[in-house]
Each structure stands twice: as C-alpha cells, then as structure tokens.
C-alpha cells in the first residue's frame, strides 16, 4: 500500500517569524501522526529557520523550486546544494504557477528533476491542465506530454523515488475542486502513462497527489480514491488546524 503524503506549499506567504510559528504549530499538531508523511514548503527566506524547528520531528522540509545549475550568475535562484545543506528532503518542481508566470517548460522541469535526484532529494513533480485544455479535449495529451517530458532520460530506479502532483490549474486557489471521480479518472490516466514508460511495478509504487483546493471538508472523499495518494495543499496549509484536518482524513484511511 502506498503511503499518503500531505505536503503544504506555503507559496509566497508568511514572514520568517510567522513561518517559524506556523512550523511550531504544525509540529505540535501532527506529533502523533503515524501513517501519513507530512511535508511543508516555506519560502526560501524562511526555509533554514523552519528546518531548525522541524529537525528530529515527523515533519519534513520541501523547497518550492531550485535551479538546475550548481552555481552561477542566476540572480534570485538557489541551487540544490544550498537546500540540501539545510536538510531539504523534497523539492517541488514544475508547479503551474512556475509554468504560468515564470516560463517553466517541460525541458526545465526535466533538468530540475535530474539535478534533484542527483543530490539524493526527492522531487514532487507538478502536472496539470487548464480549463480550456480540459474543455477542448486536450487533457490526456497535455498530461502525457508533461509526464513524459519530466521523466525524459530518467531511469526507472530514479523515477520510483519521485512523487507526482496532479493539479488541475483551474482548481488551484479558486475554491473550485475537481469532483472525486474527475480527480480519480485523471490520476488513473496519469498512472497509466507512468506504466507505459516504466512498467507496472514503478507505476503502482509511485505516489500521485491531488492539488487544487483540497480542504478538510473534501479531503476524505478525494483520499478515498484508488489513485489519489495524498495532497499538495496551498491555502489550507497556512493554518495548522486546517492542515491537520486534511492529515486526519489521511490518517483515518
């Protein structure tokens, strides 16, 4: 059975001091969580101090993005070595906001996935379609291209270390959520693409999160679905109690 993974993506929210407090609140809230992997992704600026807060707890650190180069003249970017040093265990790659606002492509996603794996850190690879793409009958083509692009020239052994996060772009931060069946059908398709590339063992072992306005009120129904193995949580991750509500839904399975 695949272990649920609930990851909180704090995006561009919380000052350093607010991030430290939220991390403390989450550590306290989830101290008795046994079955579910809990991950939080603060801003770059807060990551080192949050790492100190969660060290030795059952909460793991993710970073919201990295550059694929080791160092150099890339103002505003951070390298994988920088985040590895502070204890990052996951890196979010290819989030729809990176694709939409900062020109992330399938090619740069692939470069970042490779660099992350080289460092012994696990990628959380985001994929997802826009509403126009879904309504235009392009959902499967878009997702297949994104998955295959992310895993280009990556071995089955390395692919098995990755987490996929399916995020319908039209549901991110909008309050609109895919129905349980919509999410299940799409994630089953995503798993079928992984199977096409790597075979059944890797596909069945890979965890695929749902992202897109998951909240305590709808988490149980989504997590009941066969191919949904957790959530990449935005707004609901910014308060310890709502984040814990989603984790509780996973723990109850």
C-alpha positions as CSV (number, residue, x, y, z in Angstrom):
1,X,0.0,0.0,0.0
2,X,1.3,3.4,-0.9
3,X,1.9,5.8,2.0
4,X,-0.2,9.0,1.9
5,X,1.9,12.2,1.6
6,X,0.3,15.5,2.6
7,X,2.5,18.5,1.6
8,X,1.9,22.1,2.5
9,X,3.1,24.6,-0.2
10,X,3.1,27.9,1.6
11,X,3.9,29.8,-1.7
12,X,4.7,33.5,-1.2
13,X,3.1,33.7,2.3
14,X,4.4,34.2,5.8
15,X,7.3,36.3,7.1
16,X,10.2,34.4,8.6
17,X,8.9,34.8,12.1
18,X,5.4,33.8,11.0
19,X,6.8,30.8,9.3
20,X,8.7,29.7,12.4
21,X,5.5,29.9,14.4
22,X,3.4,28.0,11.8
23,X,6.1,25.3,11.7
24,X,6.0,25.0,15.5
25,X,2.2,24.8,15.4
26,X,2.3,22.1,12.8
27,X,4.9,20.1,14.6
28,X,2.7,20.1,17.7
29,X,-0.5,19.3,15.8
30,X,1.0,16.3,14.0
31,X,3.2,14.8,16.7
32,X,1.0,11.7,17.0
33,X,0.6,11.2,13.2
34,X,1.9,7.7,12.4
35,X,0.8,6.6,8.9
36,X,1.0,9.8,6.8
37,X,4.1,11.6,5.6
38,X,3.9,15.3,6.4
39,X,5.9,17.8,4.4
40,X,6.0,21.6,4.5
41,X,7.4,24.0,1.9
42,X,8.1,27.5,3.3
43,X,9.7,30.4,1.3
44,X,13.4,30.3,0.6
45,X,13.9,33.0,3.2
46,X,12.3,31.0,5.9
47,X,13.5,27.6,5.0
48,X,16.6,27.4,7.1
49,X,14.9,28.5,10.3
50,X,11.9,26.2,9.6
51,X,14.4,23.4,9.1
52,X,15.7,24.0,12.6
53,X,12.2,23.9,14.0
54,X,11.3,20.6,12.4
55,X,14.6,18.8,12.9
56,X,14.1,15.5,14.6
57,X,10.3,15.6,14.2
58,X,7.9,13.7,11.9
59,X,7.6,16.8,9.6
60,X,9.8,17.0,6.5
61,X,11.1,20.0,4.6
62,X,10.4,20.8,1.0
63,X,11.7,23.7,-1.1
64,X,9.4,25.4,-3.6
65,X,11.8,25.3,-6.5
66,X,15.5,25.2,-7.5
67,X,17.7,26.0,-10.4
68,X,19.3,23.2,-12.4
69,X,22.8,24.7,-12.3
70,X,25.1,24.1,-9.4
71,X,26.1,27.8,-9.2
72,X,26.5,30.9,-11.3
73,X,25.0,34.2,-12.4
74,X,21.4,33.4,-11.8
75,X,20.1,36.2,-9.6
76,X,17.2,35.3,-7.4
77,X,17.7,31.5,-7.7
78,X,19.0,28.8,-5.4
79,X,20.9,25.6,-6.1
80,X,20.2,22.1,-5.0
81,X,23.4,22.1,-2.8
82,X,22.1,25.1,-0.9
83,X,18.9,23.4,0.1
84,X,20.4,20.0,0.7
85,X,22.7,21.6,3.3
86,X,19.7,22.8,5.4
87,X,18.1,19.4,5.2
88,X,15.5,19.6,2.4
89,X,14.1,16.1,1.6
90,X,11.7,17.2,-1.2
91,X,11.7,19.9,-3.9
92,X,8.5,21.0,-5.7
93,X,9.2,21.2,-9.4
94,X,7.0,22.4,-12.3
95,X,4.2,24.0,-10.3
96,X,1.6,25.5,-12.5
97,X,2.4,29.0,-11.2
98,X,6.1,28.5,-12.3
99,X,4.8,27.4,-15.7
100,X,2.3,30.2,-16.0
101,X,4.3,33.2,-14.6
102,X,8.0,32.2,-14.9
103,X,8.2,30.4,-18.2
104,X,8.8,26.9,-16.7
105,X,8.8,24.3,-19.5
106,X,8.8,20.5,-19.7
107,X,12.5,20.8,-20.6
108,X,13.4,22.9,-17.5
109,X,11.3,20.6,-15.3
110,X,13.3,17.6,-16.6
111,X,16.6,19.4,-15.9
112,X,15.5,20.2,-12.3
113,X,14.2,16.7,-11.7
114,X,17.6,15.3,-12.8
115,X,19.5,17.7,-10.6
116,X,17.3,17.0,-7.6
117,X,17.7,13.2,-7.9
118,X,21.5,13.6,-8.3
119,X,21.5,15.3,-4.9
120,X,19.6,12.5,-3.3
121,X,16.5,14.7,-2.8
122,X,13.0,13.6,-3.9
123,X,11.1,15.6,-6.5
124,X,7.5,16.5,-6.2
125,X,6.7,16.9,-9.9
126,X,3.6,19.0,-10.7
127,X,1.4,18.5,-13.8
128,X,-2.0,19.8,-14.7
129,X,-4.2,21.1,-17.4
130,X,-6.0,24.5,-17.8
131,X,-9.8,24.6,-18.1
132,X,-9.5,25.4,-21.8
133,X,-7.3,22.4,-22.3
134,X,-9.8,20.1,-20.4
135,X,-12.8,21.5,-22.2
136,X,-11.0,21.3,-25.6
137,X,-10.4,17.6,-25.2
138,X,-6.7,18.0,-24.7
139,X,-6.4,16.8,-21.1
140,X,-4.8,13.4,-21.9
141,X,-2.4,14.9,-24.4
142,X,-1.3,17.7,-22.1
143,X,-0.7,15.4,-19.1
144,X,1.0,12.7,-21.1
145,X,3.4,15.3,-22.6
146,X,4.1,16.8,-19.2
147,X,4.8,13.4,-17.5
148,X,6.9,12.1,-20.4
149,X,8.8,15.4,-20.5
150,X,9.5,15.3,-16.8
151,X,10.9,11.8,-16.9
152,X,12.9,12.1,-20.1
153,X,16.2,10.0,-19.8
154,X,15.5,9.2,-16.1
155,X,15.9,5.6,-15.0
156,X,13.1,3.5,-13.5
157,X,15.1,3.3,-10.3
158,X,15.2,7.1,-10.1
159,X,11.6,7.6,-11.2
160,X,10.5,5.4,-8.4
161,X,11.8,8.0,-5.9
162,X,9.6,10.7,-7.4
163,X,6.2,12.0,-6.3
164,X,3.7,13.3,-8.9
165,X,1.2,16.0,-8.0
166,X,-1.7,16.3,-10.3
167,X,-3.1,19.9,-10.1
168,X,-5.9,20.9,-12.4
169,X,-4.8,24.5,-13.0
170,X,-8.5,25.7,-12.9
171,X,-8.8,24.4,-9.3
172,X,-5.7,26.0,-7.8
173,X,-6.6,28.7,-5.3
174,X,-10.0,29.2,-6.9
175,X,-12.1,27.3,-4.4
176,X,-13.3,25.1,-7.2
177,X,-12.3,21.4,-6.8
178,X,-12.5,18.5,-9.2
179,X,-15.1,16.0,-8.2
180,X,-13.8,12.9,-6.6
181,X,-14.5,10.9,-9.8
182,X,-12.9,13.6,-12.0
183,X,-9.8,13.5,-9.9
184,X,-9.7,9.7,-9.8
185,X,-10.2,9.3,-13.5
186,X,-7.4,11.8,-14.3
187,X,-5.0,10.4,-11.8
188,X,-5.6,6.8,-13.1
189,X,-4.7,8.1,-16.5
190,X,-1.5,9.7,-15.2
191,X,-0.6,6.4,-13.6
192,X,-1.2,4.7,-16.9
193,X,1.3,7.0,-18.5
194,X,3.9,6.1,-15.9
195,X,3.1,2.4,-16.5
196,X,3.6,3.0,-20.3
197,X,7.1,4.4,-19.6
198,X,8.3,2.3,-16.7
199,X,6.0,-0.7,-16.3
200,X,3.5,-1.7,-13.7
201,X,5.8,-2.0,-10.7
202,X,7.0,1.6,-10.8
203,X,3.5,2.9,-11.7
204,X,1.8,1.1,-8.8
205,X,4.5,2.2,-6.4
206,X,4.5,5.9,-7.4
207,X,2.6,8.2,-5.2
208,X,0.3,10.7,-7.0
209,X,-1.0,13.6,-5.0
210,X,-4.0,15.7,-5.8
211,X,-3.6,19.5,-5.6
212,X,-6.3,22.1,-6.2
213,X,-8.3,23.5,-3.3
214,X,-8.2,20.3,-1.1
215,X,-9.6,21.2,2.3
216,X,-10.7,19.3,5.4
217,X,-14.2,19.2,4.1
218,X,-13.4,17.5,0.8
219,X,-10.2,15.6,1.7
220,X,-11.8,12.3,2.8
221,X,-13.7,11.9,-0.5
222,X,-10.6,12.6,-2.6
223,X,-8.4,10.4,-0.5
224,X,-10.9,7.5,-0.8
225,X,-10.0,7.3,-4.5
226,X,-7.7,4.4,-5.5
227,X,-5.2,6.6,-7.4
228,X,-5.0,9.6,-5.0
229,X,-2.1,9.2,-2.6
230,X,-2.2,12.5,-0.8
231,X,-2.4,16.2,-1.4
232,X,-0.3,19.2,-2.3
233,X,-2.0,21.8,-0.2
234,X,-2.0,25.5,-0.8
235,X,-4.3,27.8,1.2
236,X,-5.4,25.2,3.7
237,X,-1.7,24.6,4.7
238,X,-1.3,28.1,6.0
239,X,-3.1,27.3,9.3
240,X,-2.1,24.4,11.4
241,X,-5.7,23.3,12.2
242,X,-6.9,23.2,8.6
243,X,-3.7,21.4,7.5
244,X,-4.1,18.9,10.4
245,X,-7.8,18.4,9.3
246,X,-6.5,17.1,5.9
247,X,-3.9,14.9,7.6
248,X,-6.5,13.5,9.9
249,X,-8.5,12.4,6.8
250,X,-5.5,10.6,5.5
251,X,-4.7,9.0,8.9
252,X,-8.3,7.7,9.1
253,X,-7.9,5.6,6.0
